[in-house]
Amino acid sequence: MPTTIAIDHQGPVAWLWMDRAEVHNAFDETLIAELTGALKALDADEAVRVIVLAGRGKSFSAGADLNWMKRQGAAPVEDNLADARRLAELFRTLAACDTPTIARVQGAAMGGGMGLAAACDLCVASTAASFATSEVRLGILPGVISPYVVRAIGERQAYRYFQTAERIPAARAREIGLVHEVAEPERLDDAVQALVDALLAGGPKAQAASKALIRAVANRPVGAELIEDTARRIAELRATPEAKECLSAFLDKRAPAWKQG
């Protein structure tokens, strides 16, 4: 049985809760393993259309558990590296999910917590939320989260926040691209639900293909190879049963069969 997470299935939506409120949902080896395993299982479950990642208690996640970090700092180099690879696999797993993912950030998202928010497809934050890449103040660096944070906020902003470790209020996080929506605390779940409803209106295979498309075209020059790739992707998707059903449903002014189910 999981000891650091909880999963609440609400129809086609899986709410994946980090459940270490007493330590602000800080990472240790158990939380890393259980989150990674849960994400893989939920992503493989065709009944799950959306994954909402959330944290119990006051904070979304305080990042690394200091006692865990201290243990790893004292471990042999190979053990330390293996542990860092397991943490990197957590973020890779989250970012690579075919299923749409939403971060629900109600409080502090520090270090790895900010990494989780960045690795999700969408991020909804309370006005009480704050973010930081706080690692330099602990004498380390935001290593395994960096691909996802830089992707979200851009290289220029990363130069600032990776070095200053400043706290980033929710409104500022939205300005720099980390957060999509900001809501008052009492309206946070309504804001999450609005995005869930929008996601459930789309075709699941089309959404997975769209995520793959973004990864394929981001930061690539527009040349003959890229143009051919994008043409092939849409041509192949148009021939799928889901696309044909969606088009028929639109023309017939009805819900598609996969949504009715």
N, C-alpha and C positions, 0 to 999 in steps of 0.2 A: 504493500500500500504506500502511495506517496506520502511523504512527511512534510514537504516544503511547498507543495502546490495543491490547488483544488481546481476541478473542472466542473463548470456548471453548463449543461446543455440546455439551451432555450430554443427548441425547434432546430432550425438549421444553423444556429449560431452557437459557437462554443466559447464560453468565457473562461479563459485560462488565468487563474489567480495565483500570483506569488503570495505565499501564505507564511511569511516570517515577519509579521508586523512588529514583533518585539525587538527586532534588529533592523527595522526599516527595509525589509526585503533585500538585505544585502546578500551577495553571492557567496556561497561556499561550494565545495565539491558536490554536495548532495543536490542543492538547488540547480546547479549547472546541469547535472546528469538528468534530473527529473524534468526540467524544462525542455531540454533537448529531446528526450524520449517522447514527451507529450506532444511537442510540435510535430515530430515525425509521424506519430500515430494519427493526430488530427488531420494533418495534411493528406494522409493516405485514405481517410474516411470520406467517401463520396457524399455522405449525408451531411457533412459539415460544409457550409457555404461561406462562412465568415468566422475568423478567429479574432476575438478581442482579448488582448493581453492587458492585464490589470494587476494592481497591487493592493493587498489588504492594509488597512490602517492608515496612518498619517502620510506615509511616503509611497511613491511608486517604487523606487528602488534607490538605495544609497550607494549602489555599486558594490565594490568588493568588500567582503567581510574582513575586517582588519586582522582578526585572529587567523583566518585562512591565509591572508597575505603573509603574515608573519611566519606561518608554517612553511609556506612555499619558498619564502626567502631563505630559510634555513635548510631547505632540501637540496640534495645533490642536483647538479646542473641538468642532467637528463630527466630527472623527476619533475623539476621546475618547468622544463620545456614541454614535457608531456601534458602537464596540467594547463599550461597556457594554450596548447593546441586544443584541448577539450573545451576551453572557454571560446576560442576562435570558432570551433565547430558549432557552438550554440548560436552565435551571431550569423554564421553562414546558413545554418538550417532555417532560422527565422527569415532571413532575407530571401532565401531561395524557395520558400513555400509557394506552391501554385495557388493555394487558397488565399484570398484577400485577408490581410491582417490590419488590425487597428490597435494602436497603443492608446489606452485610456489613462492619462496622467493626471492624478488628482493632487499631487504634492511634489516633493523633491525627487528629481531624477538626476542623480550624480554619477559621474564616471560611466561605468557600465550600464547604469540605468538610462543615461542619455543615449548610450549606444543602442539599447533595446528600442527606445522611441524612434531612433533614426533608422533602424533596420526594418521596422514595420512599414507597410505601404502607406498608411495614413496615421496621423497623430492628432488626437483631440486632447486639449489641456484645459484644466481649470485655471481661472485667474489666480488661484493660490499656488499654482505649480511654478517650479523653477528648475533650471537645468544648469549643468556645468561639466566641462571636462576638467575635473579637479585633480587629475593624476600628478601634475608637476609639483603640487604642494605636498605630495607624499614621496617625492623623489623618483617617480616613475613617469611613464608616458602613456597616452591613450592608444596603445598599440593595436590590439585586435578589433577595437571599435572604429578605428580611423577610417577604413574604407566606407563605412556607412554614414558616419558623421560628415566626412568631407563631401560625400555624394549629396547629403541633405543641405548643408549650409554653404558649400563651395570652398575652394582653396583659400580665397582671400580672408573670409571670416575665420577659417580654421587657424590661420597664422595668429590671429588675435586670441581666440579663446583657448587654443591648446596651450598657449604660453602664459596667459594671464590667469586662467582658471576662474575668471569672473563668474558670478551667478548671473544667469540669463533669465529674466522674468518671462512669463508666458507670452506677453504681447511682443516683446523683442524676439522671442523664439519664432513667432509667426512671421515677423518682418524678415528674418534671415532664412526662412524656408524650412525650418525644422518642424514646425507645427502647422497644421492645416486649419484647425478651428480652435477658438478660445471661447470658453463659456463660464458663466458664474458657477460656483460649486454646486448649487442646487439644480442647475440646468445641464450639468456635465453629461449625465446619462441620456438626456434628451438629444444632445448634440451627437453622441455616439450612435443613438438609435437612428437618427436622420441619415447618417452615412451607411449604417447597416441596411436600411430600407433601400437606399440608392443602389447598393451593391447587389442586393437580392433581386433587383429588377433586371440585372444583366445576365447573359449566358455564362455559366461557369467555365466552359471550355474556352470561350472567347476571352474571358478575363485572364485565364492562365496564359493564353496565347499573347494577350496584350502585355502582360508582365514580361514574357520572354522577348517580345518585340522591343520593349524599352531597353532591356539589357543589351540587345543586339545593336541598337542604333545610337545609344548614348555616346557622345564624344567621338563619333566617327565622322569623317568627312563624307559629304554627299557625292559619291562617285557612281560609276556604272555598276560596281559590285554591290553596293548598298541598295541602289535602286532595284536591281534584279532580285535581291534578297527580299525586300519588302513586297515586291509584286508577287513573288512565289508564296509568301506567307498568306496574303489575302486570298489568292486564288485557291490555295489548299483549304483554307478555312471556309470559304464559300461553299465548298463541296461537302461539308460535313452535315450529318443529320441535324445537329443543333442549329446550324445556320439556316438550313432549309425550313425547319420548324419555326424558328423565330420570324422568318420572312412571311411564312404562311399565316402565322398568328397575327402579325401586324396587319396584313391585308384583310384578314377575316375579322379584325377588331376583337380579338380574344386573347386571353393569357396563353403563353406557350405551355406545352404539356409538361415540361420540366418544372415550371413555376407552379402549376396546378398541383403537382405531386408534392 
